[in-house]
Amino acid sequence: MSKKTIALIGGGQIGGNLALLAAQKELGDIIIFDIPKAEGMVKGKALDLMQLRPHDGHDVNITGTSDWKDLKNADVFIITAGIPRKPGMDREDLLEINLGIMKDVADNIKVQAPNSFVIVISNPLDAMVYAFYKASGFKRNQVVGMAGALDSTRFRTFIAMETGLSVQDVTCMVLGGHGDTMVPITRLATVGGVPVTDLISKEKLSKIEERTRFAGGELVKLLGNGSAFYAPAQSAIEMAESYLRDKKRVIPCASLCKGEFGIDGYFIGVPTVIGSNGVEKILEFDLKDHEQQALDQTLVAVKKTVSETGL
């Protein structure tokens, strides 16, 4: 069976880590793409990663390019292209610059790989995944945004840090937009099956929820120039792996809702089944009144950002 091809659009911090993680999981051959003036950089990263392979025995090819034709018929695209957040910026500040980049990316992908599965990471995420969907004309199941996968893993991390228990046993979910109005569903969070509400006080849980909402901004301030790259890369790779290996993972993703949770026509973080057909299903469940109200509030923020795309 021939190897799959994973195309990484953007060779920056996230792109480099995506390439490393995809190689370690042997998901397929990897192509790192960037603009012509960055071609040497992505070719250098690819060669460096190729030279890492003998240590771990990863039998995949990793290349760098600035030529869209090299990405013809790639199976998966993970898009990180765009400028990162800087101190004082929120995700919406990035909209104007990154929107133009996303339209160009969509135009090229629909020519080179019209049947591919596309994972968008670029911020502001909810608007960028919508922009790609509109500009590409791809089907609903072919396009998804990496939102809740990262937000949920941050929520899991903070719960594990507070309890001192293994993060591996923490299960939780974050819905809504990939921004400050995201909705942690705390009542469903567990540690080894035990409700987190039985392990952590209401006051501390409230602080954990707040830290989760602003986790991206916290990292931007700490890093000083740029934004998170390790955890976002791993979150996207989990999504790509579920598609390539038909794992049917249930991952909170920015998927296009068609009535689920009362949302129609917008990409927003919801529990999503990812398999060989891409976005195969959204798992809808009953929300409490305050959770639905919070989700409605985050939808208002998403609608505002999407409307500014003009698409």
C-alpha positions in Angstrom: 0.0 0.0 0.0 1.4 3.4 -1.0 2.2 5.9 1.7 -0.1 8.8 2.4 1.2 12.4 2.0 0.8 15.1 4.6 1.3 18.6 3.4 2.1 21.2 6.0 1.3 24.8 4.9 3.6 27.0 6.8 7.1 26.0 8.0 7.3 28.0 11.2 7.3 26.8 14.8 4.1 24.8 14.5 5.0 23.5 11.1 8.3 22.2 12.2 6.7 20.4 15.2 4.0 19.0 13.0 6.6 17.5 10.7 8.4 15.9 13.7 5.3 14.4 15.2 4.0 13.1 11.9 7.3 11.5 11.2 7.4 9.9 14.7 4.0 8.4 14.1 4.9 7.4 10.6 1.7 8.8 9.2 3.1 9.2 5.7 5.5 11.2 3.7 5.7 14.8 4.7 6.1 18.0 2.7 6.7 21.3 4.4 5.5 24.2 2.3 6.3 27.9 2.6 6.7 31.1 0.5 9.7 31.3 -1.9 11.8 33.5 0.4 11.4 30.8 3.1 12.2 27.9 0.9 15.7 27.4 2.2 14.3 27.4 5.7 11.8 24.6 5.1 14.2 22.6 3.1 16.7 22.9 5.9 14.1 21.8 8.5 13.2 18.9 6.3 16.8 17.8 5.9 17.4 18.1 9.6 14.4 15.9 10.3 15.6 13.4 7.7 18.8 13.1 9.6 17.0 12.5 12.8 15.3 9.4 11.4 18.1 6.9 11.9 17.8 7.3 15.7 14.2 6.3 15.8 13.8 4.4 12.5 11.1 6.5 11.0 10.9 5.4 7.4 9.2 8.4 5.9 10.4 11.0 3.5 10.4 14.7 4.5 10.9 17.4 2.0 10.5 21.2 1.8 9.2 23.3 -1.1 7.7 26.5 -2.2 6.1 25.0 -5.3 2.4 24.2 -5.0 2.8 21.6 -7.7 4.8 19.4 -5.4 1.7 19.0 -3.2 -0.4 17.5 -6.0 -2.8 14.9 -4.6 -1.6 15.2 -1.0 -4.0 13.4 1.3 -4.0 15.8 4.3 -3.3 19.5 4.5 -2.6 21.1 7.9 -2.6 24.9 7.5 -0.6 27.1 9.9 0.1 29.9 7.4 -0.2 33.4 8.6 1.3 35.7 11.2 1.2 34.6 14.8 -0.3 36.5 17.7 2.0 39.0 19.4 1.6 40.7 22.8 -1.4 43.0 22.9 -3.1 41.3 19.9 -6.2 39.1 20.1 -7.0 36.6 17.4 -9.4 39.0 15.7 -6.5 41.5 15.2 -5.0 38.9 12.9 -8.0 38.7 10.6 -7.2 41.1 7.8 -3.7 39.8 7.2 -4.4 36.1 7.5 -7.6 36.2 5.5 -5.7 37.1 2.3 -3.2 34.3 3.0 -6.0 31.8 3.6 -7.8 32.7 0.3 -4.6 32.1 -1.6 -4.0 28.8 0.1 -7.5 27.6 -0.6 -7.2 28.5 -4.3 -4.1 26.5 -4.6 -5.2 23.4 -2.6 -8.5 23.1 -4.6 -6.4 22.9 -7.8 -3.7 20.5 -6.5 -5.7 18.2 -4.2 -9.5 18.6 -4.5 -10.2 15.4 -2.6 -7.9 16.1 0.4 -8.8 16.5 4.1 -7.9 19.9 5.5 -7.2 20.9 9.1 -6.9 24.6 9.7 -4.9 26.0 12.6 -4.3 29.6 11.5 -5.9 32.3 13.7 -8.5 33.7 14.2 -9.4 30.0 13.8 -13.2 30.2 13.6 -13.0 32.8 10.7 -10.1 31.2 9.0 -11.7 27.7 8.7 -14.9 29.3 7.4 -12.8 31.4 4.9 -11.1 28.2 3.6 -14.4 26.4 3.3 -16.0 29.2 1.3 -13.0 30.0 -0.9 -12.2 26.3 -1.7 -15.8 25.1 -2.3 -14.9 21.9 -0.5 -17.5 19.7 1.0 -18.5 20.0 4.7 -16.7 16.7 5.7 -13.4 17.8 4.1 -12.7 20.8 6.3 -12.2 21.2 10.0 -10.5 23.6 12.4 -8.2 22.7 15.3 -9.9 24.5 18.2 -11.5 22.4 21.0 -8.8 19.7 20.7 -6.2 22.3 22.0 -8.6 24.0 24.4 -9.6 20.7 25.9 -6.0 19.5 26.4 -5.3 22.8 28.2 -8.3 22.2 30.4 -7.1 18.6 31.1 -3.6 19.9 31.9 -4.9 22.4 34.5 -7.1 19.8 36.1 -4.2 17.4 36.4 -1.9 20.1 37.8 -4.5 21.0 40.5 -5.3 17.4 41.5 -1.7 16.1 41.2 -3.1 13.1 39.3 -2.2 11.7 35.9 -3.2 13.8 33.0 -3.8 10.6 31.1 -6.8 9.9 33.3 -8.4 13.3 32.9 -11.3 13.5 30.4 -13.0 16.8 29.6 -14.5 18.9 26.8 -14.4 22.5 25.7 -17.0 23.7 23.2 -17.5 26.9 21.3 -15.3 29.4 19.6 -11.5 29.3 19.8 -11.3 32.5 21.8 -12.1 34.0 25.2 -15.7 33.0 25.1 -15.1 29.2 24.8 -17.2 27.0 26.9 -15.6 24.4 29.2 -18.2 21.7 30.1 -17.0 21.2 33.6 -19.8 18.9 34.8 -18.6 16.2 32.3 -15.0 16.4 33.3 -13.7 13.3 35.1 -10.4 12.0 36.5 -10.4 8.2 36.2 -14.2 8.3 35.9 -14.6 10.3 39.1 -16.4 13.7 38.5 -13.9 16.5 38.8 -16.6 18.4 40.8 -16.0 15.8 43.6 -12.2 16.5 43.6 -11.9 20.2 43.1 -13.8 23.0 44.8 -16.2 25.2 42.9 -14.0 28.2 43.4 -10.9 26.5 42.1 -12.7 25.0 39.1 -14.0 28.5 38.2 -10.3 29.7 38.2 -9.3 26.7 36.0 -12.1 27.5 33.6 -10.9 31.1 33.4 -7.3 30.1 32.9 -8.4 27.7 30.1 -10.2 30.5 28.3 -7.2 32.8 28.4 -4.5 30.1 28.0 -3.4 31.2 24.6 -3.0 34.8 25.7 -1.0 33.6 28.8 1.5 31.9 26.5 1.8 34.9 24.2 2.8 37.1 27.1 5.3 34.5 28.4 6.9 33.8 25.1 7.1 37.5 24.2 7.2 37.0 20.5 4.9 34.5 19.0 2.4 32.0 20.3 2.1 28.3 21.4 3.4 25.7 19.0 4.0 22.3 20.8 0.5 21.6 22.0 -1.3 23.0 18.9 0.9 20.7 16.7 0.1 17.6 18.8 -3.6 18.5 18.7 -3.7 18.7 14.9 -1.7 15.5 14.5 -4.2 13.6 16.6 -6.9 14.8 14.2 -4.8 13.9 11.1 -4.0 10.4 12.5 -7.7 9.7 13.2 -8.4 10.5 9.5 -5.5 8.6 8.0 -6.0 5.5 10.2 -9.8 5.7 10.3 -9.7 5.7 14.1 -13.2 7.4 14.6 -11.8 9.5 17.4 -14.2 11.9 19.1 -12.4 15.2 19.2 -13.7 18.6 20.0 -13.1 20.4 16.6 -14.4 23.5 14.8 -16.8 21.7 12.5 -19.5 23.1 10.3 -22.8 22.8 12.2 -26.1 22.3 10.3 -28.5 22.6 13.2 -26.5 20.8 15.9 -26.7 22.6 19.2 -29.0 25.2 17.5 -26.2 26.4 15.3 -26.5 26.6 11.5 -23.9 27.5 9.0 -20.9 28.2 11.2 -17.7 26.4 12.2 -17.6 26.1 16.0 -16.1 23.7 18.5 -18.3 20.6 18.9 -17.6 16.9 19.6 -16.6 15.5 16.2 -16.0 12.0 14.9 -13.1 12.0 12.5 -12.5 8.9 10.3 -11.5 8.0 6.8 -14.4 10.1 5.4 -13.2 13.2 7.3 -15.8 14.8 9.6 -18.1 11.9 9.8 -20.5 13.0 12.6 -21.1 15.6 15.2 -22.1 14.1 18.5 -24.9 16.3 19.9 -26.0 16.1 23.5 -28.3 18.0 25.8 -26.8 21.1 27.4 -27.8 22.7 30.7 -29.5 26.1 30.3 -26.3 28.0 31.4 -24.2 25.9 29.0 -26.5 26.7 26.1 -26.5 30.3 27.0 -22.7 30.3 27.1 -22.6 28.5 23.7 -25.0 31.1 22.3 -22.7 33.8 23.5 -19.7 32.3 21.9 -21.6 32.0 18.7 -22.2 35.7 18.7 -18.4 36.3 18.9 -17.9 33.7 16.0 -20.6 35.4 13.9 -18.9 38.8 14.4 -15.5 37.6 13.3 -16.9 35.6 10.3 -18.9 38.6 9.1 -15.7 40.6 9.0 -14.3 38.2 6.3 -16.9 39.4 3.9 -17.4 35.8 2.6 
